[in-house]
Amino acid sequence: MKTDAFALRHIGPRETDLQHMLKTIGVDSIEQLVYETLPDDIRLKAPLNLDPAMTEFEFANHIRELGKKNKTYKSYIGLGYHPTIVPAPIQRNIFENPGWYTAYTPYQAEIAQGRLEAILNFQTTVIELTGMEIANASLLDEGTAAAEAMALLFDVRTRDQKKNNTHKFFVSEEILPQTLSVLQTRSTPIGIELVVGNHETFDFSNEFFGAILQYPGKYGQVNDYSAFVAKAKENEIKVAFAADILSLATLTSPGEMGAAVVVGTTQRFGVPMGYGGPHAAYFATKDEYKRSMPGRIIGVSVDVNGNRALRMALGTREQHIKREKATSNICTAQVLLAVMAGMYAVYHGPEGLKYIANKVHASAVTTAEALNKIGVSQVNSAYFDTILVKADAQKVKAAAEKNKVNFFYPDADTISISLNETTSIADINQIVAIFAEALGKETVSVSELSEASQLPASLERTSSFLTHDVFNNHHSESQLMRYIKKLERKDLSLNHSMISLGSCTMKLNAASEMLPLSMPNWNSIHPFAPVDQVEGYLIMLKRLEQQLNVITGFAGTTLQPNSGAQGEYAGLMAIRAYHMSRNEGHRNVCLIPSSAHGTNPASAAMAGMKIIVTKTTPEGNIDVEDLREKAIEHKDDLSCLMVTYPSTHGVFESSIIEITKLIHDNGGLVYMDGANMNAQVGLTNPATIGADVCHLNLHKTFAIPHGGGGPGVGPICVNEKLVPFLPTNPILKVGGEQAITAISSAPYGSALVCLISYGYITMMGAEGLKSATEHAILNANYMKSRFEGHYPILYTGECGRAAHEMILDCRAFKENGIEVGDIAKRLMDYGFHAPTVSFPVAGTLMIEPTESEDLAELDRFCDALISIRKEIEAATADDKNNVLKNAPHTLAMLTTDNWDFPYTREKAAYPLDYIAENKFWPSVRRVDDAYGDRNLVCSCAPIEAYMES
């Protein structure tokens, strides 16, 4: 037993378990099982060409040494990214706690009440600081949130504006440069024309449907936009604000000025810069626009007893039901980071946030006053945290970098300096001394912060915010620690039991992969730091790109997309750019199988493509003849096919090479959705099956945690013909020679968490990665064998095998009065999160065990579902008072004096012996979704305020 082999720790089944598992399946070896699962013509002929696997100890030393190549200079660059103080109890109890970072998206509300409350706190923070009516559970970053705002305003145009094809969108020249680049990317395919200009000279013509303003501006100028918004409103132009959330503790909120949408980032609320991410963006708007909102919204409802219960109320699912009519393809959020930012607001409270904001402003004023004394003039007429000064940028840059300090340099005689909550008096004196040295002046010394204000009196905030108890009762560490723990206990995460979600791949997120995220020389780097200061990052990111190239068989990778849906979009935009480069921009038809995830058609719509849906066979495979017919019919305009492999039904389709050749023969390219890549690694790859581009979910196949619904990373890997079109960034040039504009704000997207996937691949090595794939297939087929005879398996391959996941058909149980949702809720009583419910087929459960689960855990889960099957048999359509319909059962139910159920307490709470050893109690009974739909509440007001009369 090689105890220092990481793969041994990552992969669940032990060597001694294999014979039992193989016998249960009915094969002699894993090799035979793989042979019967994958078509032979797509098998790789050689092992992956990766470096030998490191041990965990070797990787720890390696990543520390690599981190030393990063230079952690003082950062005053700004542009939406700031050094921040991560409160120690939040770092220890959330950021570094698997109870928080291994949880899944809260679709099963009864076992996610803690996370839902934490996100509700985040939404409340956003709503109250922005002065808006509704906010979502976070978005990916500020640039993409601004693009979502633009799309929303386009969608909610007046009837006359739609009739007249009003399609111009005004963008203030004060906007952050990376935001402008993302807006450029997202506007063109959907027919929006951007007009960039000065808000003071904007003519408010009826050709515009919307506008976006930066508040404060990119170099710090604070403008009173009240008159602009009022004039825009008169002309039916709706205005979005991109606002610094910390500044809103002292500045009049955009909502009070009449904003229609407010977006931004909450990075400076206690989240490390991490070389660009992940950070939780925010999105707030008016209640009237909620049906067009992107992302997820957490709402307040009640359970069947009328007790307050939280749930996911609106957003993602609704958008994806629209498919090609969707106005957003967002499939995720940045929940873990939103939880941290919301908890930062809880810990500091309204007075603490005001104190921090005032201190930051005072630091900026003090710096400006001191610089003025040595002859360096500050040009912003009003500012919050960023001053713009005039001096010889080249001389200042040389002196600053010698002193390990970074400013931003817009031009040869202008320097932008953004102060932050970490700035001390000593830091201010260092800044002044740098300028004095550069200009040959005598420095001046500062001993205290200035009390002067450089905020316009008309914009000083007078409205209150965060008055709810939760923001005023947890300001000591003991209080906060206990509050976080109270919420954690309400959530079922991977540290309690397996989460067998099909298509979502909830595998182990190993501690050795996670530890580097807390290292300052990795997490404190600004994304626009000079490249000679980020050598460690560039080496790591380049190696990860090369590893992914080897794994996919492709020639190039971009890590910029910060979610799977963004990866889909990036891949389609690269295909679009390729066709345009060949003077075939008319190729806009995208073929998508009817079984595809809702993000596929949504992404294609956002990329400006015409979507043609192709049929699937009764066996769940692509109908090749229907595909052939449509590919030939549209051959003159065919852009691409979007295909998931293995299929969404958990099968390796044997016709895949025929399918990809068919598309190529008719002038199109093939986009492979990488959702199920964990069934390919080391055995086959997208290049081998004939794809041209794929996205990868690093938060699935490559071990980044789901974090309760994010962070995600969705890089795309491409073949040689698409390499030139990989996306760039306006400040740090990355991507191909004919690069498309930015997909996300930061050059490398959520670079910090790329360390996790780099660690996973580096410690697994080629052999370990292949073994992981084989064991994912082994575990799935072992469970399939155990379920046979109890549950119908909906789809299998030609030899009767599943890939890495399977679908249990539960539709016939309606004869017993049991819906698939009842099974999901009953599983909570057995200590498990439900598999994927009713996707891709309504009335089914899609189960994916992953390679990380050991035999004992697989058996516990199988025993639970088999026990539930017996309970289903005992149920009747007329009897609504049974153990399935009443599930889940809470501790309050079990301990009440009255027990009005026709089964025992033991049957309700402890149906199998193993449960008593590690009982997980749902904190609420079944949530009333209909009540929540009728009474949409997405902030922290007490439930009594919303009770029906």
N, C-alpha and C positions, 0 to 999 in steps of 0.2 A: 504494500500500500504506500504509494508515493504521497506522503502527507503534505509535501510542499507544492504539489501540482494543483494549480488553481481550478482546472477543469473538474477535478475530483470534488472540490467544494461547491462548484456551481451546479453540476449535474446531479439530480436527485437520486435516481436508482443506483443501488450498490451492485457490484459484480455478482454478489451472491443472490440477488433478486432476479437476475436476467432469465435463468432457466424457467423459473415459475411463470414469469411474464410471457416469455416466448411460447411456452406450452399452452398457456391460456389463449394466446392469439392463434396458435396452430401453425407455427413456423419453427424451423430448426435454428435460425440465426437472425441477427439484425440485418445481415447482408441479404438474406432471402426476403425479409420483410421490405427492405428498401427496393429490391428488384421488383417486387409485386406492387409497389406503390408508385414508383416513377417510371415513365416511359424510358426505355433503354436508349433511344436516340437523342435524348437531351442530357444524359449523364456526362459529367466531366471526365476527361480521360487522364487527368493528372491532378495531384494535390494542389491546393492553393499555394502560391509562391509568397509566403509570408515568413517573417523572421521567426526563429524558434520562440516558443512561449516562455515568458518570464514567470518566475514565482511571484507571489504577492510581496515578499520581502524585497526581491530584486526590483519590482515595479515601484515600490515605495521609495527606494533609494534613487531610482531612475527619474521619477517625477519631481523629487526634491531638487536633484541636480539640474534638471531641465528648467525648473522654475527659477533657479538662480540666474539664468540667462535673461530673465525679464527684469527690467529696471523700474522699481516702484518710486517714480518721481512724484512730487507734489503736483496735483493736477488742478489747474484753473482753466481748463479748456472750455468747459460748459457744453453748449450745443445740445442740451437735453440730458447730459450725463454728469453726475456729480459724486465726489467722494461722500460717503455717508457713514454714520455710526450705526452698526447693527447691534441693537441692545442684546447683551449677553444672554438673558433668559429666552429671547426669541431665537437666537442662533442655536442655543443648546437644546431647547425644547420643541422647536419646529423645524428649522433648517437642517439640523443634524439628526432628526428623530424619524426613524422609519414608520412610526405610527402616523406621521403626517405625510412623508414623501412617498410611501408605497401604496397609498389609498387610490381607489379608482374614481372616475367621474361619478358624481352622486346621483346616478339614475335610480338606485334603490334607496329612497330617501330615509326609510326607517332605520337603516344602519349607517347613516351618514349625517346625522343631525349636528354633530360637532363641527364638521367641515362646513356644512350649510350655514350654521350660525356665524362662523368666522367669515364666510364670504358675504353674508348679509351685513356684517359690520363694515366690510370693505365697501359694499354698495352704498351704505349709509354715509360713510366718510366722503365718498365721491359726490353723492347727491347734495350733501349739505355744503361742502366746500365750493362746488361749482354753481350752486343755486338752481339746480335743475330738478326735474320731477321724477326721473327714472334713470337707473344706471344698470349696466350689465355686470357680469361676474368677472370682468377683465377681458382685454384683448392682448395681442401679441407684442406690439411696441407702438410708439407714438406715430411713426410714419404710416404703418398699415391702419392704425385707428383713424388717422386723418383721411386715408383713402376710403375707409368704410363710411365716414361721415359724408364725404363727397357722393358716394353711391347712394346713401340714404336720401340725401337732399335731391338727387336726381330722380329717385323713385317717388318722392312725395311732391313732385312738381304739381302745380295747379292743372286743372283740365285744359285751360287755354295754352299753358306752356307746353304740355305734351302735344296738343293739337298742332301748335306752331313749331314743334321740334326745337324748343329753346334748349340750347345745349352748351352754353358758355359758363365757365366756372372761374371766378376771380380768385387769384391766389396772391396774398400780400407778399411783397418782396422781403418782408421781415420773417418769412417762414424759414424754419430750419432747412438747410440745404438737402439733408438726407430725406426729409419729408417731401420736399418738392420732387425729388427723384422718384420716390414711390408713387406720388400723385401722377407723374408723367407716365409711369408704367401702367397704372391702373385705368387712366382716363381714356387713352386712345382706343383700345379694343371695344369699349362700350359706347363710343361716339360722343365723348365729352371733350370739349375744346378748352384747354387751360389758357387763361390770360393772366400773366404775372405783372404786377405793377404796384404803384404807390397808392395806398388806400386814401390818401388825402386828395388825389386827383382822379379817383375813380368816377366814371360818369353815370353809373346806375342805369344803364340802358336796359330796355326790355329784352335784350338778347341774352341776359344772364338769369340763371335760375338760383345761383348760390355763390357764396364767397367764404373764404377761410382766412382768419387773422391769427397772428401769433401774439401771445399775451403772457409775459413781456416778449419783445422782439428777440430775434436770434442773437443780437449783440447787446441786449439788455434794456433797450429803450421801452419805457412804459407809456402806452398811449391810452387816452380815454376814448373808447370806441362807441360811446353812447350815441353820438350824433350819426355816426356811420350806420349803426344798426337801425336807428329810427328811419333814416332815409332809405335804407335797403328795404325795410318792411313796407314803406309806402309804395315801393316798386315791386312788391311781391318777390323779393330776393331774400332767401333765408341764409342766415349767417352762422357759420361754425367757428368756434374758437379752439385753438391749440394752446392750452394754458398750463403753466408751471403750477403744480398742485400746492407746493409749499407757499408760493407767493399768495395764494388765495386765502391764507390765514390772516393776511394784512391788507389785501387788495379787494376792492369791490368785485363780487363774483360776476362771471359772464352772464349767468342767468338773470341777475338784476339789471344787466344792460340789454337784455332781450335776445340772447343767443338762442338758436334753435338746437344746436348740438355743441357739446364741449368734449374735447378729447385731450389726452396727454399721457404722461407716464408717471407711475408712482415709485419709480426707482429710488428717488431720494427719501422715501419713507422707509429707511432701514434695509435696503437691498443693495448688495455689493454691485459695483460697475461691471465686473466680470468680463472685461474686454467686449462689452456690447450686449450682454444678456445671459440668462433670461431675466426679464423684468415684466411687471404687470402694467400694461397700458390700461387706461380707463376710457369709458365711453358713456356719456350721459346725454339725455335728450328730454324732449317733452313727452308726456303720456300719450298724446295723440299720434305719435310716430312709433309706438311700441311694436306694431305689427311689421314694421320695416327694419327693426333693429337687428344688428348682427350679434352673433354670439349667444351666450346663455344668460338667463336672468333667474336669480334665486328669489322665490316668493314665499309668503307666509300663508299657511292654510291651517287646517285642524285635522286631527285624526278621528277615528270613528267614535271616540268618546267625547269629542269636542275640545280636546286639549290642543294647545298650540303645537303645530308641526310645520317644519320647513320642507321645501321641495324645489326642484328645478321647474320653473313656471313657463318660460317662453324662450324662444330664440332658435338655437341651432336646428333642432328637429323640425321646427316649422319651416325654416328656410329650405331644408333639404327635401321636404315633401314637395316643395315647389319645383325641385330639380332644375330643369333648364330655365325656369322663370325666376329662379332665386336671384336675389340682389347681393348675396354674400355666399362665399364657400367656406366660411370659418366653421371649423369642426371642433374647436378646442378653446381653451382659455389659458391663462397663466396662474392657475389656482394657487399653487404653493407660494408663489411670489405675492399674489394678492392677499393670501392669508397673512404673510409676513407684514405687508404694508398696512393691512387693516389692524393687525395687532400692534404695530407701531403707533397708530392713532389711539388705540385703546390704552396703551402704556403711558403715552404722554398726555392724552386728553386735550381738550381745546386750549386750555391755558398753556400746556406744555408746547403745543404746536405754535401758538403765538410767540412764546418765548424763543423757540428755535428760529422762527421766521424773523423776528425782530433782531436777534443776534446776528443772523446772516446779513440782514440789511445794514445793521450797524457796522459790520465788518467791511462791507463794500463802501459805505460812506467814509469810514475812518481811513481806508486805503486811498480813496480818491483825494481826501483832504491832505493826507501826508504826501502823496505824489505831487499835488499842486504846489506844495511848499518847496519842492525841488525843481519846479518849472515844468512839470508834466501835466498837461491839461486834459481834463475829462470832458467828453463832448455830449454824452447823453443828458437831455434836459430833465429826465426823471428815470429812475431805475430802481430795481429791487435788489438783485444780487450780482449783477454784471455791469462792470464799468468799461467804457471804451476810451482809450487814451491814445494820444498822439506822441510818437517817438520813433526813432530809427529801429524798425522791427528786426533787422539783421543783427544789430549790436545787442539789442535786448535779448534776442533769442540765444545768442552765444553766451551771454552772461547768465541767463536763466538756466540753460541746460548744464552749464558748469556747476551751478548750485542745485542741480537735480530738481528743477522746477519747469513745468510746462504751462505756457500761455497759448492763446490762439491768435494767429496773425492773419487778419483778412487781407491786408495789403502791405506795401513796403513801409508805410509810416503809421500803421494803426495796429494796436494790440488790444485784444479783448481779454478781460480777466473776470472769471466767475468765481465768487466766493461761496463757501458752503459751510455746513454745520461742524465740520472738523477744523475749520480755520481758527487759529489762536492769535493772540497778540504777537507772539514770536513769529508766526507765519507772516503776519502783516509787515512786521519789521524786516523780515527777509525779502519780501516783495519790493519794498521801498529801497532796500540796500542794493538789490539787483539793478533797478533802474538807475540808481546813483552811480553804481560801478560802470554801467554801460554808457552813461552820458558824461562821465567824469565829474560828477557833482558830489558834494558832501551830503551824506545821508542824514535823515532826521529820525528820531526815535519816538515811537508811540508807546504810551503806558496804559492807556485805557480806551475803550470804545467810545466813539462819538455818540452824542444823544440827538444829533440833528437828523432830520428825515429828508430824503430825496424822492418821496412818493408824493404825487399830486394830492392836495387836500380833497379834491373831488372824488378821488379813488380810494381813500382810506376806508377800510371795511368797518361798517357799523352793525351789520347783522350778526346774530349769534349762530353758532354751529356746534354740533356734537353735544347736545344737551342731554341725550339719553343716558341712563344710568351706567350702561356698559362702558362709556367713555370717561366716566368720572369715579369709578370704584376700584380700579386695578392699577394704581400708580406705584405701589411698593412691589418689590420683586416677589415676595411671598404671595401677594394677591394675584399677580400675573401668572406665576408658575402654577398656582392651583386652578386658576381659570383655564389656562391652556390644557392642563391635565383633565379637568372636568369635560372639556370638549373632546379631547382625544379618546376618552373612555366611551364616547357615544359612537365612535367610528370603527368599522371593521376594515382592517388593512392587512397587507401580506404578513405582518408580524403576528397575526392571529391564526390565519388559515389560508389555504390556496384560494385564488380568485381565478376561476376557470373561464374567463370571458373569451369566446370565440372572436377572432379577428383583432383582439386587443392585446394579447401576448403579455400577460402579467407575470413576467419571469423575475427571478432574483435580481435585486439591485445590490450588488455586493458592497460591503463596507469599504473594502480596499479601493474600489472604484470611486467611492463617494468622498473619501477623506481629503483628496487634494482641493476640493471645492472650498474648504475653509482656510486654505493657505493664502496669506496676503499677497504673495508674489504671483498668484494666479487670479485672485478675485478682486484686486484693487486697481486693475489696469483700465485706463480710459480707452474706448474703442478707436479714438483718433490720435492716440499717442504716436509719436514718430516711430517709424518701423525699426530703427536701430535700438529702440528700447524694448522691443517685444520679440526678441529672437527666440526665446523659449516657446512662446505662443505660435510663432510662425513655423517652427520646426514641428511642433505637435500637430498643428492643423494640417500641414502639408503631408505628414506621415499618415494621418487619419484619412485624408483624401486618397492617398496612394493605396492604403489598405482597402478602402471601399472600391477603388478601381479594380483591384485584384479580385475581390469578392464578387463583383458584378460582371467582370469581364470587359468593362468599358474603359475609355481613354481619359475621361476627365470628370471632375466632381466639383460642385459648389456646395459649401456648407451654409450658405446664406439663408435659405428658407427656414423659418423658425416654427414650422408645424408641418404635418403631413399634407394638409390642404394647400398650404403655401408651396409645398414641393410640387404638388399636382399642377398648380398654376404656373410655377416657374418652368416646368417641363413643357407645358403647352405653349408658353410664350417663346421658349427656345425653338420649338417646332415652327411656330408662326414666323419667327425671324428668319429661320432657314428658308422657308418657302419664299418669303419676300426677297431674300438675297438672290434668289434664282428667277426673279421677276414672275413669280407664281403666287403673288399675294392673294389671288382669287381663291386659292385652295383653303377653304374654311369649313368643310364638312368633317365633323367628328363622329365616328361610329362608336356607340356605347352599348354593350349588352344590357338587357333589361334587368339583370341581377346585380348591376353595379351599385356600389355605395352612393348615396345621394350627393357626396362631394364631387363625384366625377362629372355629372352633368352641370353642377353648379360652377365648377372650375372652368369647364369648357365654355359656358355662357359668359363668364367674366373675361375669358380670353377672346371673346368676339366670334365664337364658332357657332355654326349651325349644327344642331345635334340630331342625329338619326339613331333611333333605338333599334337594336337588333334582337332577334328572338333567342330564347334558350330552349333547349330540348326538355322533355319530361324528366330526363336524368339530371338536369341542372347544368348541362354543358352549353357552350355556345353553339347555336344552330349554324353550322358551317355553310349550308346551302343558302340560308337567308342572308348570312353575312356576304357570301359571294355575290348574290344578286344585288345587294345594296352597294357593295364596293364597285362593281362594274357599272351600275346605274349612275354613280356619282364620281366615276374615275377622273373626270376632268376637273372636279373641284375637291377631291378627297384630300384632306389634310392629315388625318390620323385615325387610329383606333386606340381606344383606352381599354386595356384588358388587365384583370387581376389574375395573378398566377402564383401558386395554385388558385383555383377559382374561389369565389366567395362561398361556394358550397363545400369547400374543403376537399377538392379533387384535383389531381394533376391531369388535365385534359390531354389526351394523347394526340390530338390534332393541332396542337399549338404551333408547330413549325409550319404546317400547311396554312394555318390562319395568318401568321405573320408574313409568309411569302405572298399570300393573296393580297395583302395590303400594299406591300412593296411593289408588286406587279402592276398595281393600279395607281401608283404615284404617291402613295401616302407613307407616313412613318408610324411606328408603333410605340405608344406610351404604355409602359407596364406599371401598374399600381403596385407598390412594394409592401402593401399591408401584410402579405403573407410570406415575406422574404425569409423568415425564420425557418421555413420548410425547404428552402433552396440552398442555404449557405453550405458550401463544400461539396454539394451533390450535383447541382446544376447552377445556372445563372442567367440573368436576363439577356446577355449577349448571345448565349448559346441557343436560347429559344427564338432569337430573331428580333428582339426589341431594339429600339434606338435610344431610348431614354427611360429611366425609372426613377421614382422617388423612393427613399428609404425612410421608414419610421425609426429613428434612433431610439425613441422612447418605447419601442416594442422589441424589435429584433436585437438591438444593440445596447440594451440594458439601462438606458436612462429611465429613471422612475416616472411614473405617471403623475405623481404629486397631487392626486385628487382631481385631475383634469388638466394638468399641464405643470411643468414645461414640456414642450415637444420640440423635436428638431426633425426637419424633413428635407435633407439634402437631395439633390438630384445628381445622378451619374449618367453620363452621355457617351455616345460613340464619337469617333473622330469628326464626323460631319457636323456635329452640334457643339463641339468644344468652343468654336469661335464666338458663340452666342451666350455663353454663361454670364450671369449678371455682374455688374460693377457697382461702385459706390462713388458719389460725387467728391468725397474728401480723400478716401484711400482707394486708389485704383486697384481693382481686382477683376477677375473674370477674363473673358476672351477678347480677341482682337476686334470683334464686331459686337461687343457686349451689349445686351439689353440694359436698360436702366434698372434701378434697384428694385429688388423684390421685398426687402425689409430694410430697416433703418441702419443697422450696423453691417460693416463689410463682411463679417463672418457670422452674422446672426447671433444666436445664443452660444457664443464661443465657450463660455465657462463650462457648460455641461457637456461639451464635446470631449472634455477630459474623461468622462465616464465611459463613453464608447471607445475612446482610444485605449483606456485601461482594460476594458473588456476584451477587445481584439488582441491587444498586446499580451495579456496573460493567458488567453485561451490558445492562441496560435492556430495554425492550420488544422492540426489534428483535433484539438479541442473544439473548434468551431464545427467541424464536420460531425464530431461525436454529439455535440449539442443538437444538431439537426436530426441525427439518427434517433436520439433519445426522445425528441419531441414527437417524432413519428411513432416510436415505440410506445410512449405513454398514451398517445391518442388511441392507438389501436388496441392497447390493453383495456382501456376504459370502454371502447366500443364493444369489445368481446364480452365484457362484464355486463354491459347494458342490453345486449342482444337477448331477446326473450322477455324483456321487461318493457323496452321502448323501441318503436320502429326507428331505424336509422334512415334518414331521408335520402342521402346520396352517398354512393361509394364509387371507387374507381373500377376499372375493368376486371380486376382480380378481387374485388370486394373489400379493398382496403380504403381507409381514410388517409388523408394527408396528415396534417398536424392538428386538425380539428374535425368535428363531426356535428351533424344537426339531428337532434332528437325530435321526432314528430309528436306533438302533444295535442293535435287537433281533435283526435277521436275522443279525448277525455271530456269533451263538452257533453257527451251522452250521460256522464256522471255529474254534470253540473260544474265541472272543474275547468277553469281557464289556465293558460300558461302562466299568467300573473300570479295565480294562487300558489303554483309550485314555487315560483320565485320567492314569494313571501314566506312560505313554509320552510324553505331552505335556511332562512335566518334562524329559525328555532333549532336547527341542526348545527349552527355555527358557521354557515357558509354564505358567501355572496353568491347571488344567482349568476349563471352563465348569461350570455347575450340573449335577450328576450325578443322574439318576433323579428329577428333579422338574420338572414335576408328573406326569410319566409315567415309570414304571420303565423302565430300559434306554435312556434317551435323554440327550442333552446339550442344555441350553438355553443359547443363546449370545446375549449382548448386548454389542455392541462399544462403545457410548456415542459421543457426538459428539466426544470429546476425542482419539480415536485417528486418526492420519494414515494416508494411503493406504499408505505403505511398511509400517507396522506391521500394518495389516489384511492386506496381502498376505503378510507373514511368517507370520501366524497361519493364514491360509488354506492357504498352501503346506505348513505343518506338518501340518494335518489331512488334506490331500490325500495327502501322503506317507505318513501313517499308514494311510490307506485302502488304499494299495498294499501295505503290510505286512500288513494284514488279509487281503487276497486271497491272499498267499503262505502264510498260516497254515492249519493243518489241526486238526481237533478232536482228533486223536490226539497231536499234537506239543505238549507243554507246555514245551519248551525252546526258545522262540522269543523274538524281540526284544521283543514286547509283553508276554508273560507274565513276563519277567525285569525289566521296567522297574519303577522307574527304575534307571539304571546310575550308580553312584557312582565317584568318583575312585579310591577304594581298589580297586574291581573292575578298573578300566582299567589300573592300575599294578602289579597282582599278577603274579608270575612265571607263574602258571597261568591259562590262558584256556580253559575247558572249555565253550565255547558254539559252536554251528554257524554263527556269523556273526562278522564282524570287529569289532575294537575300534572302528574308524572308524564302522561301521554303528551300533554301540551309542551312541556319544557324539556323533558329528558327522554325522548323516544328511543334513543340508543345509548348504550352504556358509556361510550367514549365521551359523551357530551358533559357528563358530570365533572370530568377532570379539568375542563377549560371552557366553562359556559360563558357565552357572549349573550348579553341581554340587549335586545333592541330597546331604544329609549322611548319610542312612541309606538302606538298601534298603527294600523294601516292608514296611510294619509289619504285624505279626501281631496282628490284632484279637482273634481267638479267645483267644490267650494272655492278652492284657490283660483280657478278660472273665473268664477263670478266676482271674486273680491281680490283683484291683483294688488298685492302690497309687497314692495321689494326693499323696504328699509326697516329700521329698528323700532318703529312706534309700537306700543303695547297692543296685543291682539284685541283687547277690549274695544279699541277704537274702531274695529272693523267687523264686530259681530253683527249678524243680520238682525234686524228688528223683528 
